[in-house]
């Protein structure tokens, strides 16, 4: 009986975990999520370009929402934006955002 209760609680927690975020917080983008796990022929592959653009748009919105910093999705790659967000998460409150943005070469 204890095992059944434990299993039910575990399953319940797994189903409720996605709902722990606030209603305003964006936690996934369907365009980015549908391309997860794919492999691409290179950076010139049209599918990769589409994925990178969707990732850029999503990350720019997410960074704006979390930190209030507006970034141009044309200036950074999707992976740069992921890295920028992780640096912003770790920065001290008195450190300026520009300090971290200088570490990334701007594209185009």
Steps between C-alpha positions, in 0.01 A plus 500: 500500500784742587664430165180587312464828689866585435461427129182712480672792675800477268281495190294790636814707557621433147173621349486812719863607447436690171232709673733632771607795286308822521242576234711788365816293463567356155650154539495364146435599143333249272714604199820432694367188670393332174856519369665359814723202435533551125835495325587748229736495204666823612435863574381557141233228529159673459354296789787610726452863400129470585581338837761763586260783417225345715752453784620859469147641510409283798816583697468875436144489641611291795795726587276806472245336728748377762749786509338795323786516248405546135731327254489491122459141377701585188810588700548172687466133411245287680776326693659834594164606643480180704844573639415867564195393701712266711748780572215734595369233738839486674591869503521698822231761553749788473654378172375669182352285222730669245800341670378159385377609159850622408621138515293402197594591144206652322395346172435679172 
